[in-house]
Amino acid sequence: MEKIILTFTINAKEYRKAKSWVKKQKEKYGSEVGSIGDRFSYEFIPTGLGDIVYIKDGLTKEQKCLTDLKNFG
């Protein structure tokens, strides 16, 4: 079976937003993680204008959009 590799990236501003939000989540709810460190995950939604990126907290089920939708596209 042929493998297809998909690569998604985030820019520096999105990275800083994610890092800050993760820090706040850990301060607010503690730093518990799953057995493989799977508490936080990213969701990439490809559109014709670019990718919309969310980060999700698997412990609290909260999410934050990292994409600047005001200046999107």
C-alpha positions in Angstrom: 0.0 0.0 0.0 1.3 3.4 -1.0 1.8 5.9 1.9 0.7 9.5 1.5 2.3 12.0 3.8 0.5 15.2 4.8 2.4 17.9 6.5 0.7 20.9 8.3 2.6 23.8 9.8 1.8 26.7 12.1 3.4 30.1 11.9 5.3 31.8 14.8 2.3 33.8 16.0 0.1 30.6 16.1 2.9 28.8 18.0 3.1 31.6 20.6 -0.7 31.6 21.0 -0.6 27.8 21.5 2.2 27.8 23.9 0.6 30.6 26.0 -2.8 28.8 26.0 -1.3 25.4 27.0 0.5 27.2 29.9 -2.8 28.8 31.1 -4.6 25.5 30.8 -2.0 23.7 32.9 -2.0 26.5 35.5 -5.8 26.4 35.7 -6.4 22.7 35.6 -3.1 21.1 36.5 -0.6 19.4 34.3 -2.2 15.9 34.1 -1.5 14.0 30.8 -2.5 10.7 29.4 -0.3 7.7 29.4 1.4 8.8 26.2 1.3 12.6 26.8 -1.7 13.1 24.6 -3.5 15.9 26.4 -3.1 18.5 23.7 -3.8 18.0 20.1 -4.0 20.1 16.9 -6.8 20.2 14.3 -6.0 21.5 10.9 -8.9 22.4 8.6 -7.8 22.9 5.0 -9.7 25.6 3.0 -9.2 27.2 -0.3 -7.7 30.2 1.5 -5.3 28.3 3.8 -5.5 26.2 6.9 -7.5 27.0 10.0 -5.8 25.7 13.1 -7.2 24.7 16.5 -5.6 23.4 19.6 -7.6 21.1 21.9 -7.3 20.1 25.5 -8.2 16.5 25.8 -8.6 16.8 29.6 -11.1 19.7 29.6 -12.4 19.4 26.0 -11.8 23.1 25.6 -10.3 24.4 22.3 -8.8 27.6 21.0 -8.6 28.8 17.4 -5.0 29.8 16.6 -5.7 31.2 13.2 -6.2 35.0 12.9 -9.6 34.8 11.2 -9.9 38.6 10.8 -6.9 38.6 8.4 -7.5 35.1 7.0 -6.9 34.5 3.3 
